[in-house]
Amino acid sequence: MSQSHELQFPALAPAALMPELAVSTPPRARWPARLQQRLWGAMRWLSAGGVFLMMVVAFVDVVGRKFLDQPLRGSVELTELLMLMVVFIGVALVSHDRNHVQLDLLDSAVPVRWQALRERAGEFLSGLIMLGAGWLALTRALQAGREGELTALLRISMAPAFAIVAVLLAIAAVAHFVLALAPAAADQGTAP
């Protein structure tokens, strides 16, 4: 009896790589989950790209300032606009992933049977707050567009920046509303 000494590797099915796709749903129902994953993944890459661009702007500015006596023109404005993008994409991502800082001061005072309701109410309230902040950002974008507000040095229009903030806050609000309507983690027997 001869034994084969070939190495055998188990096939990695998509479900092994992405367990969240392993849910037994019909193929037609899986495409929204895939689209959602791609959108959140794109937002993660945009955020990382914004951080990288801030790093490049700071590096070029420092090198130009220290060694060439020529700082990067508008580096502060570019950094501020990139920071807006990174921060508000981060707000939407943190809302979606349920990674906000949470204080459990009232957890011991709330009966266990009410905790799921408290979580849902908290998500709903957070969604309303994000929606309100998004509305304020949208009105600010419209005002900046009417007045032709520009950055001081590079003359970049501020209206699109405020509009992007409004959209990202609306996305965060939708994420909170979806989480408020989703089955509670306690109901599923898993942690969030």
N, C-alpha and C positions, 0 to 999 in steps of 0.2 A: 504494500500500500504506500503510494507516494503522496506526500502532502505538498500542496502548492504554497510557495512562500511569497506570493504576490500580496502587496499591500492593498487593502480594500478600504475605500472611504465611503461612508454613507452619503447618499445623494442629498444635497441640501435643497429641499423644496422651498418655494417662496414662503410657505407658512412657517418654516424653521427660521427664516431670516427676519420675517415680520409677523410675529405671533398675532398681532391685532387683526391680520387678514385671515386668520385661521378660523374665524367664526363661520359656522355652517349656514351661509346665506346663499340664496340663488345668485347666479352671476350678474343678473341685472341690478341687484341690490348692492353689489360690491363696488361699482364704479363711483358712487358718491364718496365712499370711504377712501378710495384711492385718490380721487381728486382732492379731497380734504387733506390727505397726507402730503400730497405734492404742494398744495398751497402753503401749508404750514412749514414744509421743508424749504420752500422758496423764501418765505419770510425769515427763516433762520439764516439762510445764505445771505440775504440782503443785509441783515443785521451784522453778520460777520464781515461782510464786504464794507459796510460803513465803518466799522472799527478799524479794519485794515487801511481804508482810505484816510481816516484820521491819523493813523500812525504814519502813513506816507507823507501827509501834509506837514505833520510836526517834524518829521525827519528832514524833509527838504527845507523847511523854514529854519531849523536849527543849524543845519550845515551851511545854508546860504548866509545866515546871520553871523556865524562864528568864523567861517573860513573865507567867505567871499565878500563879506560886508554888504550883502544884498539879501535881505529877508524876502520870503515869499509874499508877494503882494496879495492881501486879502486872506491870509491864512486863518486869522481869527474868525472871519465871516464863514469861510468854508468849514472850519471846525464846528462852529455853532450850528450850521445847517445839517451837517452830518450827525451831530449829537442829537438834534431833534429826531432825525430818522431812527437812529439806534435806540433811543429811549422809548419812543412810542411804538416801534415794532416790538421792543422788549415788553412793554405793557400788554400788548395783544397776546404775545406768546406766553407770558406768565399767567395771564387770565385763562388762556386755553388749557395750559398744563396744570392749573390749580396750584401754582407755586408762590402765591402771594404770602407774605408774612401774616401769620394768624396768631392771635393771642387767645389762649384758652382760659381766660379769666372766669367765664361763666359756665364752662363745661361741667364743673362739679355741681353747680346750682341748677342746671337744666336736667330734668329727668331723661333717661336714656331714650324713652319712647318719643320725646320731643326733639331729639338732636337732629334727626333727618330733616324735620321741618325747619329747624333753626338754620341748617346748612343751606337749604333751598331758599329761605328768606334772605340769607346773607348774599347768596349768588344773585338773587333778583335785585336786591338793593344795590349791589355793586354794579350790576348791569345798568340800572337807572342812573347811577352816578356817572358811569362812563358815557352813557348816552347824553346826559346833560353837559358834560365836559366837551363831548364831540360837537354838540350844538353850539356851544360857545366858540369853539375853534372854527366852525363853519361860518358863523357870523363875523368872526375876525378875518377870515379869508375873504369874505365878500367885501368887507370894509377896506381891507388892504388892496383888493382889486379895483374898487371904485376910486380910491385915493391914489392909486399907482405907487404904493409904498415899495421902495427899493432899499437894498442894503447900501451902506454909506460908501464903501470903496469900490466894490465890484459891480454895483448897480444891478443886483439880482432881484427879481420880483419876489416879494414875500408871500403873495397870495397863494401860489402853488404849495409852498411849504406849510402854510396854515391849513390848506385843504387836505394835504396828505395826513396831517395830524388828526383832522376831523375824521377822515376815513379810517385811520388806524384805531381811533377811539371807538368808532362805530363797530369795527370788527371785534374789539375787546368786549363791547356791550353784548354783541350777539353771542360771543363765547360764553359770557356769564349767563345769559338767558337760556342757552342750550344746556349748560350745566345745572341750572335751576330746574329744568324740566326732565333731566336725565335721571335714571334710577339712582338713588342714593347709594354710596359705597357700602353702608351698613346693610342695605337691602340685598346687595349682591354678595356680601360676605368677603369683600376685598377692600383693601385700603385704597384711597385715591391715588 
